[in-house]
Amino acid sequence: MPAHHDPDQDRQNPLQRIFGAVNDRYDLINYFFTWGMDKTWRNALISDLLALHPQKVLDVGCGTGELSVGIALNAPEDMEITGYDFSKSMLDKAVRKAQERAPQKKIAFIHGEVARMPFPDALFDCITIAFALRNLLFQNPLAKTHLSEIYRTLKPGGNCLIVESSQPQNRLIRWFNHLYLRTCVYGIGAAISGNREAYRYLTQSAIHFHAPEALERQFLAVGFRQFFFRPLFFGAAGIFRVLK
């Protein structure tokens, strides 16, 4: 179940309001605008995760629980999964999803900020992030703190596995990708959700997010040892593996 909700956090983090406002249709809109590939990409990350045989997994920025529940449905019985997010309304939906789809699995959902996670050092074998890294790093003054907290809570030799939008290397493909984000994703997403502020942020953060080389520098700067990137859909997204 989610942890106690601190209303002060909502005032401190405007993204709380943005994501709380779109949680009812967030999964549907993501599926629609990636042509269903977001599910395929999450499944690819789950396959990578299971190959590592972790016992304790933290899903940072778990949102409505799609990745957390997906991991649980494919995981061995003894795997412990913790979903962590700053949006209380999304976590409430994640709890319901877990109860409906994976009632026998060990999933805990905790509400809080990534900048101050309530976990001891080196607790988790693996940390996952699905389409939430932008929120932690894009124009965020706490970006380095977020990465440091992920590093702190990961065991030595542990892996951070991330699926996230990225920047295609090919300039023409990158131009078309950004055009698609500015027009279709923003316009129709805002209309469907009724929240222009949320989809303005989502599209701008995707268009201006760091290329893999810049991300690598940020992760290595807080202590991570190795950084690997596997492009998806011509580089419009990718799976990142970062080793502590």
Residue pairs with C-beta under 8 A, 6 or more apart in sequence:
1 95
1 108
1 109
2 88
2 91
2 92
2 95
2 109
2 110
2 111
3 110
3 111
3 112
3 118
4 111
5 88
5 111
9 16
9 86
9 112
9 113
10 16
10 17
10 20
12 113
13 86
13 113
15 86
15 135
15 201
16 86
16 87
16 88
18 195
18 197
18 198
18 201
19 26
19 63
19 86
19 87
19 89
19 90
19 198
20 87
20 88
20 89
20 90
21 193
21 195
21 197
21 198
22 29
22 193
22 195
22 198
22 199
23 63
23 64
23 87
23 89
23 90
23 93
24 93
25 192
25 193
26 63
26 64
26 90
26 193
27 64
27 66
28 192
29 189
29 192
29 193
30 38
30 131
31 38
31 39
32 192
33 184
33 185
33 188
33 189
34 41
34 237
37 232
37 233
37 237
38 131
41 163
41 232
41 237
41 239
42 66
42 67
42 70
42 130
42 163
43 70
44 163
44 232
44 239
45 67
45 128
45 130
45 161
45 162
45 163
45 239
46 67
46 70
46 71
46 74
48 161
48 239
48 241
49 57
49 71
49 126
49 128
49 161
50 74
50 75
52 125
52 126
52 159
54 79
54 124
54 125
54 126
54 158
54 159
55 78
55 79
55 80
55 125
56 79
56 80
56 82
56 123
56 124
56 125
56 126
57 71
57 75
57 79
57 80
57 81
57 82
57 124
57 125
57 126
57 127
57 128
58 82
58 84
58 119
58 123
58 124
58 126
58 127
58 128
58 153
59 67
59 68
59 71
59 81
59 82
59 83
59 84
59 127
59 128
59 129
59 130
60 84
60 114
60 127
60 128
60 129
60 132
60 136
60 150
61 84
61 85
61 86
61 114
61 129
61 130
61 131
61 132
61 133
61 135
61 136
62 68
62 83
62 84
62 85
62 90
62 91
62 94
62 109
62 130
62 132
63 85
63 87
63 90
63 94
63 130
63 131
63 132
64 90
64 93
64 94
64 97
65 83
65 91
65 93
65 94
65 95
65 97
65 98
65 107
65 109
66 97
66 130
67 128
67 130
68 81
68 83
68 94
68 98
68 107
68 109
69 94
69 97
69 98
69 101
69 102
69 105
69 107
71 79
71 81
71 128
72 79
72 81
72 98
72 102
72 105
72 106
72 107
73 101
73 102
73 105
75 81
75 105
77 106
79 106
80 106
80 108
81 105
81 106
81 107
81 108
82 107
82 108
82 109
82 110
82 124
83 91
83 94
83 107
83 108
83 109
83 110
84 109
84 110
84 111
84 112
84 114
84 117
85 91
85 94
85 109
85 111
85 132
86 111
86 112
86 113
86 114
88 111
91 109
91 111
94 109
95 109
98 105
98 107
98 109
110 118
112 118
114 136
114 142
114 146
114 149
114 150
115 142
115 145
115 146
115 149
116 149
117 149
117 153
119 153
120 153
121 152
121 153
122 152
122 153
122 154
122 155
122 156
122 158
123 153
123 155
124 153
124 154
124 155
124 158
125 155
125 158
125 159
126 154
126 158
126 159
126 160
126 161
127 150
127 153
127 154
127 158
127 159
127 160
127 161
128 160
128 161
128 162
129 136
129 160
129 161
129 162
129 163
129 164
130 162
130 163
130 164
131 163
131 164
131 165
132 164
133 162
133 164
133 215
133 240
134 164
134 165
134 205
134 206
134 209
135 205
136 142
136 143
136 146
136 147
137 143
137 146
137 147
137 209
137 210
137 215
137 218
138 205
138 208
138 209
139 205
140 146
143 218
144 218
144 221
144 222
147 218
147 219
147 221
147 222
148 222
148 223
150 160
151 222
151 223
151 224
151 244
154 160
154 244
155 244
156 244
157 243
157 244
158 243
158 244
159 241
159 242
159 243
159 244
160 219
160 224
160 240
160 241
160 242
160 243
160 244
161 239
161 240
161 241
162 239
162 240
162 241
162 242
163 232
163 237
163 238
163 239
163 240
164 209
164 237
164 238
164 240
165 206
165 209
165 236
165 237
166 209
166 211
166 212
166 229
166 231
166 232
166 235
166 236
166 237
166 238
167 174
167 209
167 210
167 211
167 212
167 235
168 174
168 177
168 231
168 234
168 235
168 236
169 235
170 234
170 235
173 234
173 235
173 236
174 235
177 234
177 236
178 207
181 203
181 206
181 207
182 203
182 207
185 199
185 202
185 203
185 206
186 199
186 200
186 202
186 203
189 199
189 202
189 203
190 196
190 198
190 199
190 200
193 199
210 218
212 229
212 238
212 240
215 227
215 229
215 240
216 227
216 229
219 227
219 242
220 227
223 244
224 242
224 243
224 244
225 243
225 244
226 242
226 243
227 240
227 241
227 242
227 243
228 240
228 241
228 242
228 243
229 238
229 239
229 240
229 241
230 238
230 239
230 240
230 241
231 237
231 238
232 238
232 239
